[in-house]
Amino acid sequence: MDDLIVAGGTVIGPDGRMAADVVIRDGRIVLLGDAAGLPGRRIDATGHLVMPGGVDSHCHIEQLSGAGLMNADTFETATRSALRGGTTTTVSFAAQHPGMRLADVVADYEARAVRGALGDYAFHTIVSDISGDNLSVDLPALLARGHRSVKIFTVYDKVRVADEAILDILHTVRQGGGIVCVHAENDGMIRWMMRNLVAAGQTAPRYHALAPPRLAEVEALNRICRFAEFMGQPVMLFHISCAEGLAVVREARARGVPVVAETCPHYLFQTVDVLEGPDAAGYLCSPPQRLAADQAALWGGLETGDLAAITSDHAPYRLDASGKFAHGADAPFPRLANGQPGLEMRLPLMFDAMVSDGRLGPERFVELTATAPARIFGLTGKGRIAPGMDADIAIWNPARQVTLGKTLDGAGYNPWAGRQVTGWPETVIRRGDIVVQEGRVLASPGSGRRIPMALSPAMAPRPPMHGLGG
């Protein structure tokens, strides 16, 4: 097969930029430099930015929620949407509910991905039940197979894990090598607020902004940081939304706790005001959106590195009885499905802000949306344009203006519709194959591959504080 050559563009990496051609052979990058005179099929990238395909390490795809509701995306619809938005690798959730065997959960989820995925993928294993052989047999075996990321919740009836069980999970992952990701909010505070809001008749979607109070996030983040410190086990803290939560992360990192953290576009660009409009249900997410001052703090955290990644937290539910309104169009906000779609829009939104508007720049854009997620989760070959890496490339036209509209995911609506962005991924390459061209997705279902998670520096444990040895 002839080489594929991306010629004449400006290649962007987390450490800098260079005018260079990219030569691709057998799905990998073999040369970064001057390809003049070399034979092969050429893509003219003159005037364009050549960036690694995005890595979205927080997306809910073909997943049954804790409330028993299947979200609106299959692997086929979600990864098709991801590719068009420039994301070539996703990390989604194999979700265990109480009574399920972890081994069976992951096997079933992997079969769905093999059947449908157009992009490459890895999984986080959601652990909600440590009984039986789940912790002693299944989880160590999954870690050994490269499923090295475990997700836990401190909130929600069917999936939340009590403190002692959290420590058991941290210890097991420490022994097997991996990272534990946490949705950290205080369940008691949220339940108390919901109960009292509903009792007062304050059930409209706008009251969701009060139900998960910011201190619920702060308390749980601090508790998880102390658990990580006690066990010496690396933790990724999901969807930081507020200034006080960021401060917890910063203080923990300053004292050497092995924690990293992420945020999402809806916390950087949406404020609590979106819950005031007639379409508020489409914007519900947890934690909820906060204030402009919180947005400024989060941007500061991205600049300092206290926030290591930007993910979508793609959680698609349709605005009908199959999704958001499964309990009725007039259901109180605690009964509305929680989450919003964002897999396709993550990179265009962030490119517009970081590259086109000059906020942090293209190098940090690449670091936060591709390189760092791949590094944290041990996704070998992903997140960087360099010889030997997988040829996952998005070729961005930095001058193209697009008014955001219909997406390819299954949600049926786009919370960012009508917003104009500058910069667009016109051509997307996945492992050397052109998978998006002129807005058309060319990849076929099942052509994606699972990427086993290798042990990464972010997974390296620290000395524990419990005094029991490793």
C-alpha positions as CSV (number, residue, x, y, z in Angstrom):
1,M,0.0,0.0,0.0
2,D,1.3,3.5,-0.9
3,D,2.3,5.8,1.9
4,L,-0.1,8.6,2.9
5,I,1.6,12.0,3.2
6,V,0.1,15.0,4.9
7,A,2.1,17.8,3.2
8,G,2.6,21.4,3.8
9,G,0.9,21.9,7.2
10,T,1.9,23.2,10.6
11,V,2.2,20.2,13.0
12,I,1.2,21.1,16.5
13,G,2.4,19.2,19.6
14,P,2.1,19.9,23.3
15,D,5.7,21.3,23.3
16,G,5.7,23.4,20.1
17,R,4.9,23.6,16.4
18,M,6.8,23.0,13.2
19,A,6.3,23.2,9.5
20,A,6.6,19.6,8.5
21,D,5.2,16.8,6.4
22,V,3.8,13.7,8.0
23,V,4.5,10.3,6.3
24,I,2.1,7.5,7.2
25,R,2.8,3.8,6.5
26,D,0.8,0.8,7.7
27,G,-1.3,2.9,10.1
28,R,1.7,4.5,11.8
29,I,3.7,7.7,11.5
30,V,7.1,6.9,10.0
31,L,8.5,10.3,9.2
32,L,8.0,13.9,10.5
33,G,9.9,16.3,8.3
34,D,10.5,17.0,4.6
35,A,8.8,14.5,2.4
36,A,9.5,16.3,-0.9
37,G,10.2,13.7,-3.6
38,L,8.9,10.7,-1.6
39,P,6.2,8.7,-3.4
40,G,2.7,8.4,-1.9
41,R,-0.8,9.8,-1.9
42,R,-0.7,13.4,-0.7
43,I,-3.1,15.5,1.3
44,D,-2.4,19.2,0.9
45,A,-2.5,20.7,4.4
46,T,-1.1,24.1,3.3
47,G,-2.5,26.8,5.7
48,H,-3.9,24.2,8.0
49,L,-2.9,23.0,11.5
50,V,-2.1,19.3,11.7
51,M,-3.0,18.0,15.2
52,P,-3.3,14.6,16.9
53,G,-6.8,13.1,16.8
54,G,-8.6,13.9,20.0
55,V,-8.7,11.6,23.0
56,D,-11.9,11.9,25.0
57,S,-11.4,10.0,28.2
58,H,-14.9,10.6,29.7
59,C,-17.9,9.6,27.6
60,H,-21.0,7.6,28.3
61,I,-21.8,5.3,25.3
62,E,-24.4,2.6,25.1
63,Q,-24.6,2.6,28.8
64,L,-27.4,1.8,31.2
65,S,-27.6,4.5,33.8
66,G,-28.0,4.0,37.6
67,A,-31.7,4.8,37.1
68,G,-32.0,1.9,34.6
69,L,-32.2,4.1,31.5
70,M,-30.2,3.3,28.4
71,N,-28.6,6.4,27.0
72,A,-29.3,7.5,23.4
73,D,-26.0,6.4,21.8
74,T,-24.7,3.1,20.5
75,F,-21.0,2.7,19.8
76,E,-21.8,3.3,16.2
77,T,-23.6,6.6,16.6
78,A,-21.3,8.0,19.3
79,T,-18.0,7.2,17.6
80,R,-19.3,8.4,14.2
81,S,-20.1,11.7,15.9
82,A,-16.7,11.7,17.7
83,L,-14.8,11.3,14.4
84,R,-16.6,14.2,12.7
85,G,-15.6,16.4,15.6
86,G,-11.9,15.3,15.4
87,T,-11.9,12.8,18.2
88,T,-10.4,9.4,17.2
89,T,-10.2,7.7,20.6
90,T,-12.9,7.4,23.3
91,V,-12.8,6.0,26.8
92,S,-16.3,5.1,27.9
93,F,-17.9,3.2,30.8
94,A,-18.5,-0.5,31.3
95,A,-21.1,0.0,34.0
96,Q,-21.6,-2.6,36.8
97,H,-24.8,-2.5,38.7
98,P,-25.4,-4.4,42.0
99,G,-25.6,-8.1,41.5
100,M,-23.6,-8.1,38.3
101,R,-20.2,-9.9,37.8
102,L,-17.5,-7.4,36.7
103,A,-16.1,-10.0,34.2
104,D,-19.5,-10.4,32.5
105,V,-20.1,-6.6,32.4
106,V,-16.9,-5.9,30.6
107,A,-17.2,-8.8,28.2
108,D,-20.7,-7.7,27.2
109,Y,-19.6,-4.1,26.8
110,E,-16.6,-5.1,24.7
111,A,-18.8,-7.1,22.4
112,R,-20.9,-4.0,21.8
113,A,-17.8,-2.0,21.0
114,V,-16.4,-4.6,18.7
115,R,-19.7,-4.6,16.8
116,G,-20.2,-0.9,16.4
117,A,-17.2,1.3,17.1
118,L,-15.8,3.4,14.2
119,G,-13.1,5.0,16.4
120,D,-10.5,3.4,18.7
121,Y,-11.6,2.9,22.3
122,A,-10.8,1.8,25.8
123,F,-13.0,1.4,28.9
124,H,-13.3,2.5,32.5
125,T,-14.8,-0.2,34.6
126,I,-17.5,1.2,36.9
127,V,-17.4,-0.8,40.2
128,S,-20.5,-0.6,42.4
129,D,-20.6,-4.1,43.9
130,I,-17.5,-5.6,45.5
131,S,-19.2,-8.7,46.8
132,G,-18.3,-12.3,45.8
133,D,-15.4,-12.6,43.4
134,N,-15.7,-9.1,42.0
135,L,-12.8,-7.6,43.9
136,S,-10.7,-10.7,44.6
137,V,-10.8,-12.3,41.1
138,D,-12.5,-10.2,38.4
139,L,-11.0,-6.8,39.0
140,P,-7.4,-8.1,39.2
141,A,-7.9,-10.1,36.0
142,L,-9.3,-7.0,34.2
143,L,-6.4,-4.9,35.4
144,A,-4.0,-7.5,34.0
145,R,-5.9,-7.4,30.6
146,G,-5.3,-3.7,30.2
147,H,-8.6,-2.4,31.7
148,R,-6.6,-0.3,34.1
149,S,-9.1,2.4,34.9
150,V,-11.8,2.0,37.5
151,K,-14.7,4.4,38.0
152,I,-16.5,4.8,41.3
153,F,-19.3,7.1,42.5
154,T,-19.8,8.6,45.9
155,V,-23.4,9.5,45.0
156,Y,-26.6,7.9,43.3
157,D,-28.6,5.0,44.8
158,K,-27.5,2.1,42.6
159,V,-23.9,2.8,42.1
160,R,-22.5,4.8,45.0
161,V,-19.8,3.1,47.0
162,A,-19.3,3.5,50.8
163,D,-16.1,4.8,52.2
164,E,-14.7,1.4,53.4
165,A,-15.4,-0.2,50.1
166,I,-13.7,2.8,48.3
167,L,-10.6,2.0,50.3
168,D,-10.9,-1.7,49.3
169,I,-11.1,-0.7,45.6
170,L,-8.2,1.7,45.9
171,H,-6.1,-1.0,47.5
172,T,-7.0,-3.6,44.9
173,V,-6.2,-1.2,42.0
174,R,-2.9,-0.3,43.7
175,Q,-2.0,-4.0,43.8
176,G,-2.8,-4.6,40.2
177,G,-1.6,-1.3,38.7
178,G,-4.1,1.3,37.5
179,I,-6.0,4.5,38.3
180,V,-9.3,5.1,40.0
181,C,-11.6,7.8,38.6
182,V,-14.2,9.3,40.9
183,H,-17.5,11.2,40.5
184,A,-17.1,12.9,43.9
185,E,-20.2,14.6,45.4
186,N,-21.6,14.2,49.0
187,D,-24.7,12.0,48.7
188,G,-26.2,13.1,52.0
189,M,-26.1,16.8,51.2
190,I,-27.7,16.2,47.8
191,R,-30.4,14.0,49.2
192,W,-31.2,16.6,52.0
193,M,-31.4,19.4,49.4
194,M,-33.6,17.5,47.0
195,R,-36.0,16.4,49.8
196,N,-36.4,19.9,51.0
197,L,-36.7,21.5,47.6
198,V,-39.4,19.0,46.5
199,A,-41.2,19.5,49.8
200,A,-41.3,23.3,49.1
201,G,-42.6,22.7,45.6
202,Q,-39.4,23.9,44.0
203,T,-39.3,21.2,41.4
204,A,-38.6,23.0,38.1
205,P,-35.3,22.3,36.3
206,R,-33.8,25.5,37.5
207,Y,-33.7,24.2,41.0
208,H,-31.3,21.5,40.0
209,A,-28.6,24.3,40.4
210,L,-29.3,24.2,44.1
211,A,-29.8,20.5,44.7
212,P,-26.1,19.4,44.3
213,P,-24.7,22.3,46.3
214,R,-21.1,23.3,45.6
215,L,-20.1,22.2,49.1
216,A,-21.2,18.6,48.2
217,E,-18.5,18.6,45.5
218,V,-15.9,20.2,47.8
219,E,-16.5,17.8,50.7
220,A,-16.3,14.7,48.5
221,L,-13.3,15.9,46.6
222,N,-11.5,16.5,49.8
223,R,-12.4,13.1,51.2
224,I,-11.3,11.3,48.0
225,C,-8.0,13.2,48.0
226,R,-7.4,12.1,51.7
227,F,-8.2,8.5,50.7
228,A,-5.8,8.7,47.8
229,E,-3.2,10.1,50.2
230,F,-3.9,7.4,52.8
231,M,-3.6,4.6,50.3
232,G,-0.9,6.1,48.0
233,Q,-3.1,5.2,45.0
234,P,-3.4,7.5,42.0
235,V,-6.9,9.0,41.4
236,M,-8.5,11.0,38.6
237,L,-11.1,13.5,39.8
238,F,-13.8,13.9,37.2
239,H,-15.7,17.1,36.1
240,I,-14.4,19.8,38.5
241,S,-17.0,22.5,38.3
242,C,-16.2,25.2,40.9
243,A,-13.4,27.3,42.3
244,E,-13.5,25.7,45.7
245,G,-13.3,22.2,44.2
246,L,-10.3,23.3,42.1
247,A,-8.7,24.6,45.3
248,V,-9.0,21.2,46.9
249,V,-7.2,19.7,43.9
250,R,-4.5,22.3,44.0
251,E,-3.9,21.9,47.7
252,A,-3.8,18.1,47.5
253,R,-1.3,18.1,44.6
254,A,0.9,20.7,46.4
255,R,1.3,18.2,49.3
256,G,2.2,15.4,47.0
257,V,-1.1,13.5,46.7
258,P,-1.2,11.4,43.5
259,V,-4.3,13.1,42.0
260,V,-5.1,14.5,38.6
261,A,-8.3,16.3,37.6
262,E,-10.3,17.3,34.6
263,T,-13.1,19.7,33.6
264,C,-15.6,19.9,30.7
265,P,-16.7,22.5,28.1
266,H,-20.1,22.9,29.8
267,Y,-18.3,24.2,32.9
268,L,-16.1,26.5,30.9
269,F,-18.8,28.0,28.7
270,Q,-22.2,27.5,30.4
271,T,-23.3,29.2,33.6
272,V,-26.2,28.3,35.8
273,D,-28.3,30.7,33.7
274,V,-28.9,28.0,31.1
275,L,-31.2,26.3,33.6
276,E,-33.6,29.3,33.5
277,G,-34.8,28.9,29.9
278,P,-37.6,26.7,28.4
279,D,-35.0,24.1,27.3
280,A,-33.4,23.8,30.7
281,A,-33.9,20.0,30.8
282,G,-31.4,19.6,27.9
283,Y,-28.7,21.3,29.9
284,L,-29.1,19.3,33.2
285,C,-25.8,17.8,34.3
286,S,-24.1,16.9,37.6
287,P,-22.4,18.7,39.1
288,P,-24.5,21.6,37.7
289,Q,-23.1,24.6,35.9
290,R,-21.8,27.3,38.2
291,L,-21.0,31.0,37.9
292,A,-18.7,33.2,35.8
293,A,-16.2,33.4,38.6
294,D,-16.0,29.6,38.6
295,Q,-15.3,29.6,34.9
296,A,-12.4,32.1,35.4
297,A,-11.0,29.8,38.1
298,L,-11.2,26.7,35.9
299,W,-9.4,28.5,33.1
300,G,-6.7,29.4,35.6
301,G,-6.5,25.7,36.6
302,L,-6.0,24.7,33.0
303,E,-3.2,27.3,32.7
304,T,-1.4,26.1,35.8
305,G,-1.8,22.4,35.1
306,D,-4.0,21.7,38.2
307,L,-6.6,20.6,35.7
308,A,-4.9,18.1,33.4
309,A,-7.5,17.4,30.7
310,I,-10.7,18.6,29.1
311,T,-13.3,15.9,28.4
312,S,-16.9,16.0,27.2
313,D,-18.7,13.9,29.8
314,H,-20.9,13.0,26.9
315,A,-24.2,11.8,28.4
316,P,-26.8,11.7,25.7
317,Y,-30.5,11.4,26.4
318,R,-33.3,12.4,24.0
319,L,-35.7,15.1,24.9
320,D,-38.7,12.7,24.9
321,A,-40.2,9.8,26.9
322,S,-37.3,7.6,25.9
323,G,-34.8,9.9,27.6
324,K,-35.0,13.1,29.6
325,F,-38.8,12.8,30.2
326,A,-39.0,9.0,30.9
327,H,-41.0,10.0,34.0
328,G,-43.2,12.5,32.3
329,A,-42.9,15.9,30.7
330,D,-43.8,17.6,34.0
331,A,-41.6,15.3,36.2
332,P,-39.7,17.1,39.0
333,F,-36.1,17.8,38.3
334,P,-34.8,14.8,40.4
335,R,-36.7,12.5,38.0
336,L,-35.2,14.0,34.8
337,A,-32.4,12.1,33.1
338,N,-29.1,13.9,33.8
339,G,-26.5,14.8,31.3
340,Q,-26.0,16.5,27.9
341,P,-24.3,15.4,24.7
342,G,-20.9,16.9,23.9
343,L,-18.7,14.3,22.1
344,E,-18.7,15.9,18.7
345,M,-18.6,19.5,20.0
346,R,-15.8,19.3,22.5
347,L,-12.9,20.0,20.2
348,P,-14.5,22.7,18.0
349,L,-15.6,24.6,21.1
350,M,-12.2,24.3,22.7
351,F,-10.3,25.1,19.4
352,D,-12.4,28.2,19.0
353,A,-11.6,29.4,22.5
354,M,-8.0,28.2,22.9
355,V,-6.6,28.6,19.3
356,S,-8.8,31.1,17.4
357,D,-9.4,33.4,20.4
358,G,-5.8,32.8,21.7
359,R,-6.7,31.6,25.2
360,L,-3.8,29.3,26.2
361,G,-2.9,28.5,22.5
362,P,-2.7,25.5,20.2
363,E,0.0,23.6,22.1
364,R,-2.2,23.6,25.3
365,F,-5.2,22.7,23.2
366,V,-3.3,19.5,22.0
367,E,-2.1,18.7,25.5
368,L,-5.4,19.0,27.2
369,T,-7.6,17.3,24.6
370,A,-5.3,14.6,23.3
371,T,-1.8,14.2,24.7
372,A,-2.6,14.3,28.5
373,P,-5.6,12.0,28.4
374,A,-3.6,9.4,26.4
375,R,-0.7,9.7,28.8
376,I,-2.8,9.5,32.0
377,F,-4.6,6.4,30.9
378,G,-1.7,4.6,29.2
379,L,-3.1,4.7,25.7
380,T,0.0,3.7,23.8
381,G,0.4,5.3,20.4
382,K,-2.3,7.9,21.0
383,G,-2.3,11.7,21.5
384,R,0.8,12.8,19.7
385,I,2.2,13.2,16.2
386,A,5.6,11.6,16.2
387,P,7.4,8.7,14.4
388,G,6.1,5.3,15.7
389,M,2.8,6.7,17.0
390,D,-0.6,5.7,15.5
391,A,-1.5,7.9,12.6
392,D,-4.5,9.5,14.3
393,I,-4.6,13.0,12.9
394,A,-7.1,15.9,12.6
395,I,-6.3,18.5,9.9
396,W,-7.9,21.8,11.1
397,N,-8.8,24.7,8.9
398,P,-8.2,27.5,11.4
399,A,-10.1,30.1,9.3
400,R,-13.3,28.1,8.6
401,Q,-16.3,29.6,10.4
402,V,-19.1,27.2,11.3
403,T,-22.5,27.8,12.9
404,L,-23.0,24.7,15.1
405,G,-26.1,22.7,14.2
406,K,-27.2,19.0,14.1
407,T,-24.7,16.5,15.4
408,L,-24.4,12.8,14.5
409,D,-24.9,11.4,18.0
410,G,-28.2,9.9,19.2
411,A,-29.4,12.6,21.5
412,G,-31.4,14.4,18.7
413,Y,-30.4,17.9,20.0
414,N,-27.2,20.0,20.3
415,P,-27.0,22.2,23.4
416,W,-24.5,24.3,21.5
417,A,-26.7,24.8,18.4
418,G,-26.5,28.3,16.9
419,R,-23.1,29.1,18.4
420,Q,-20.5,30.2,15.8
421,V,-16.9,28.8,16.1
422,T,-13.8,29.5,14.1
423,G,-11.7,26.5,13.2
424,W,-12.9,23.1,12.0
425,P,-11.4,19.5,11.5
426,E,-11.9,19.1,7.8
427,T,-10.0,15.9,7.4
428,V,-9.6,13.2,10.1
429,I,-7.3,10.2,9.9
430,R,-7.5,7.1,12.2
431,R,-4.6,4.7,12.1
432,G,-3.7,5.9,8.6
433,D,-7.2,5.6,7.1
434,I,-9.1,8.8,6.1
435,V,-12.2,8.5,8.1
436,V,-13.7,12.0,7.7
437,Q,-13.5,14.1,4.5
438,E,-15.6,17.1,3.5
439,G,-17.9,16.4,6.4
440,R,-18.6,12.8,5.5
441,V,-17.7,10.0,7.9
442,L,-16.1,7.2,5.8
443,A,-15.3,4.6,8.5
444,S,-17.4,1.5,8.9
445,P,-18.9,0.1,12.1
446,G,-16.6,-2.3,13.8
447,S,-13.4,-0.8,12.3
448,G,-12.3,0.7,15.7
449,R,-9.9,-1.2,17.9
450,R,-9.6,-1.5,21.7
451,I,-6.5,0.1,23.0
452,P,-5.3,-1.8,26.2
453,M,-4.1,0.6,28.9
454,A,-0.5,0.3,29.6
455,L,1.0,1.2,33.0
456,S,1.6,4.9,32.9
457,P,3.5,7.3,35.2
458,A,0.1,8.7,36.3
459,M,-0.7,5.2,37.6
460,A,2.4,4.9,39.7
461,P,1.5,4.5,43.4
462,R,3.1,6.5,46.2
463,P,4.1,5.3,49.7
464,P,0.9,4.6,51.6
465,M,0.1,6.3,54.9
466,H,-1.7,3.4,56.5
467,G,1.4,1.7,57.8
468,L,0.6,-1.8,56.4
469,G,3.2,-1.9,53.7
470,G,2.3,-2.0,49.9
